[in-house]
């Protein structure tokens, strides 16, 4: 939105948005380290503040809760090609490029977690920050780095939504935060940290997407979606608790 009113190239505006997203991640990490509050409370508080700020500022500037269409701005075509175009895939037809980006990010993050020292640090900090600190793991830097990584992926998702339609509602995604947590839990990630995988979280997101789309294509009432989401979350938590107990017995 700011890029539109300042007459910026879309890529320049995207760069500003990326810097802002990383700054939010940095702020979350610093607050977490300084206050030692649970990360869920810190991120939820920041989310609520940004949600209100986003809607209020958008309405103040534009007079509505959506920004102007940016399809005629310089750089929009190339940005759309990167974030929201379709790519021909043999045997599958045209596939949205975000699917390919998703697979690439899953592969990269899996490699980082399982094949690098940073990945070992992440699991160590998630399992027991004090124990990790005792063996020389830079706990503060790891946590801040993770929050900034989340900021990057939030920016990437936002760029996809923006370039796919050319305009964006300021309330987009509001109320879906628990669904993202559910996808990770369904994929085997422990809410207490220290255990999980990127592939598992990706499978959890895929299961959620298939469930919601399946209900729509089956012609069922959309209200059933949340019922099945809740059932999946409950089942995942129960299975998570059982797996943790079994692991503790070994």
N, C-alpha and C positions, 0 to 999 in steps of 0.2 A: 504494500500500500504506500509506504513512504517513497519507494522508488518511482511510483506513478506520479506523485505530487512533486517530487524533486526532479522529474524528467530524466531519471537515470536509465542506463542500460540495465536490462533484466539481470545480467550477470553481476553487475556492480551491486544491485540491490540484494542479490542472492549472497554475495560476499558479506554484506552488512548483516543479513539475517543469520548467516553462519557464525559470525563473530558474536552476535547477541546470544545465540543458542549455546555456544561454548562458554560464554560468560555466565549464563544461568547455571550450567553444569559446575563451573568453578565455584560460584557462590554457594551452591548446594553442598559441595564438598567441604568448603571452608567452614560453613556453619556447622556441618556435621562433626568435623574434627574439633572445632572450638567448644561446642556445647555438649558433645557426646550423647546427643539425643538419638533415638532410633531413626534410621534412615527413612523409614516409611513416613514418620511424622514430619520430618524435614521436607521431603519431596512433596508430600501432600499439601503442606502449608504453602510452599512455593507455587505449586500448581494452582491452588485456589486464588492466590494473589495475582498470578499472571492471567488466569482466566478472567477475573474481574477487570484487570487493567486492559486486557486485549479488547473485550467487548465495549468497555467504557470509552476507550480512546478511539476505537473504530467508529463508534456512533457519534462521538464528538467531532471527528474530522469529516466523515462522509455523510452523516445524518441518518445512517442506517447501520445494520449489523453486518454488512458485507462490503468488501472493497470493490473498486471499479474494475472493469475488465481490462486486462493488460495485454490482450492478444495482439494489439497493434504497436506495442513497445519494441524498441530495438533489442535484439537478442532473444526475443521470445521463441522464435522458431528453433534456434539451436538449443535453448534450454528445454523445450518440449521434446526435442529429439533425444536428449540425454535422460530426462526424467519420466517421460510419459508416452513415448512413441511405441509402435508395434514393430517387432522384428520377425521376419519369416524364418521359421524353424522347420527343417525337413521332417515330414511326417506329422507335424503338429499344426501347420499353418502359421498364421500370424499370432505371435505371443507378445504380450505387453512387456516392454523392456524391464519393468520393475520386477518381474518374475526372475529374470536373469540376474539382476542386481541382487535380489534376495538370496539366490543360490550362491552367488559369489561372496556375499557378506557372511553367509553361514559357513562356507568353506574357510574363509579367512579367519573368522573368529574361532572356529574349531581348531585350526592350526595353532593359533596363538595360545589357546587354553591347554592344548595337549602336547605341544612341541616346543614351547618356549619357557624361559625362566619367569617371564611376566605372568604366564598362565599359572605356574606353580604358586606365585605370589598371590594371585587372585583367589585361588582355592584356599590357601593358607589363611588369608585375611578373612575370608568368609567363614571358615571353620572356627577360628579362634584368633582374634586380632592380637591379644596379649601374647599368646604363644608365638605368633608370627613375628611380632616385634622383638621378642626375646632372641630369635635366631637371625636377626638382622634384616628382616623384610621392611622396606620403607612403607609402612602401613598408610600414612597420611597421603603420600604421593599416589599409591595404588587406588585408594578410595576416590581421590579427586580426579584421577585419570579416568576411572570408570564412569563417574558422573558426567565428565566432559564427553566421553564416548556416547553416552545416552543422548546428550545434547546434539551431537553430530547426527545421530540416526533420527532424532526427532526433526531436525532441519531437513534431512533427506526426504523423510516422509511428507513433510509440509511442502517441499518443492514439487513432489509428485502430484499432490492434490491440487496445488496452485496451477501448474502447467497443464494438467489434464483438462481443466475447464476454463482456464484463463482468469478466473476470479475465485474468491474464497469467502465463505461465511466465517465470521469470527468465532462462532460457537461450534465449529466443526470438531468432532471428536470428544466433546464434553460429555461426561457420563460413561465413557468407554474405558476409563482407566482400570477399573476392576477386571474388565475382560482381558486386558493385556497381562495382568497378574495371573488370571485364571489360565491363560494359554501356557505360561511358564510352568505353573504348578502341574497342569495336566501333562506337560512334557517331562516331568520328573524332577524339577528344581525344588529344593527344600526352601520353605519360607524362612527358615532360620539361617540359611546360607551355608556355604561350604560344600555343597553337593549339587550336581546337575550338569547339563551339557547344552551347547548351542543347538545341536541337532534335535535334542529332546524338546527344547522350547519351540523350535521351528515346526516339529511334528504337532505340538500342542496347538500352535496357531493354525496349522493346516486342518486339524480336526475341527477346530471352532469354525473355520471358514466353510468347510464341507458341510458341517451341521446346519449352519444358517442358510447356505445356498440350497442344501437338500430339502429343507423345510419349505422354502419358497417354490422350488421346482415341483415339489410334491403337491403344491396347492393347499397346504395347511395354513391355518391362521398364524400370522407372524408372532402372535403373543406366545406361541409355544416355544419360540426361540429361547427366551430367557429361562423357561422351565428346564430345557435340556442343558443350557449353560450352567445353571445352578446344580443340576444333577451331576454333570461332568466334574464340576469343581469339588463337590462333596466326595465323589468317588476318588478323585485324584488325591485329596487330602488324606482320606482313609488309607489309600495305597501307600502314599508317602510315609505316613506314620508307621505302617507295617514294615516297609522296607528299612526304615531307620532302626526300628527295634531289632529286626533280624541282623542288620549290620552290626549293631551294638553287642550282639551275643557272640560274635565271632572274635 
